[in-house]
Amino acid sequence: MQIKVNGEIKIINDNITLKEFLEGLENLPRVFVVELNRKIINKNDYQTTKLKENDSLEIVHFCAGG
């Protein structure tokens, strides 16, 4: 199935949870927030949140600097 991740189309397996998808990513920041279809998902819900065709994910991490 197809989803959009940070503006890029990705092809993923059907019936995958958000947690499973994130575990498969490389270079994931240590601290990040996930927005699914414009709604922030609580980290406790990653394991029960199933991704669906045409979902839109934004993975946002924080930077500090001066």
Legacy VTK file of the C-alpha trace (Angstrom):
# vtk DataFile Version 3.0
C-alpha trace
ASCII
DATASET POLYDATA
POINTS 66 float
0.000 0.000 0.000
1.028 3.600 -0.434
1.467 6.282 2.240
3.131 9.684 2.299
5.969 10.245 4.797
7.310 13.784 5.184
6.098 14.560 1.668
7.543 11.422 0.017
5.473 8.517 -1.266
6.427 5.204 0.369
5.227 1.709 -0.454
4.721 -0.378 2.681
3.204 -3.730 3.635
-0.522 -3.913 4.331
-1.687 -4.294 7.911
1.352 -2.652 9.512
1.251 -0.672 12.737
2.843 2.706 13.219
5.301 1.126 15.657
6.358 -1.509 13.115
6.824 1.145 10.453
8.956 3.354 12.711
11.112 0.394 13.786
11.988 -0.162 10.125
13.299 3.368 9.607
16.998 4.167 9.668
18.418 7.324 11.249
15.305 8.039 13.276
16.039 10.837 15.767
16.055 9.913 19.441
13.267 12.366 20.235
10.496 12.926 17.693
6.768 13.450 17.273
4.551 11.651 14.761
1.602 13.340 13.106
-0.800 11.018 11.276
-3.266 12.754 8.973
-2.677 16.050 10.825
-3.231 14.533 14.283
-0.382 14.024 16.760
-0.247 10.404 17.872
0.598 9.601 21.483
3.618 7.313 21.753
1.526 4.863 23.794
-0.740 4.414 20.748
1.976 3.553 18.197
1.509 -0.199 18.700
-2.260 -0.120 18.151
-2.377 2.444 15.333
-2.719 0.681 11.972
-1.566 2.514 8.870
-3.988 2.667 5.952
-3.758 3.360 2.226
-3.016 7.044 1.485
-2.265 7.966 5.112
-0.006 10.977 5.557
2.747 10.853 8.192
4.935 13.697 9.352
7.861 12.740 11.566
9.160 15.845 13.304
12.230 16.156 15.481
13.452 19.094 17.497
16.668 20.999 17.028
18.401 23.280 19.464
20.823 25.959 18.571
21.713 29.535 18.951
LINES 1 67
66 0 1 2 3 4 5 6 7 8 9 10 11 12 13 14 15 16 17 18 19 20 21 22 23 24 25 26 27 28 29 30 31 32 33 34 35 36 37 38 39 40 41 42 43 44 45 46 47 48 49 50 51 52 53 54 55 56 57 58 59 60 61 62 63 64 65
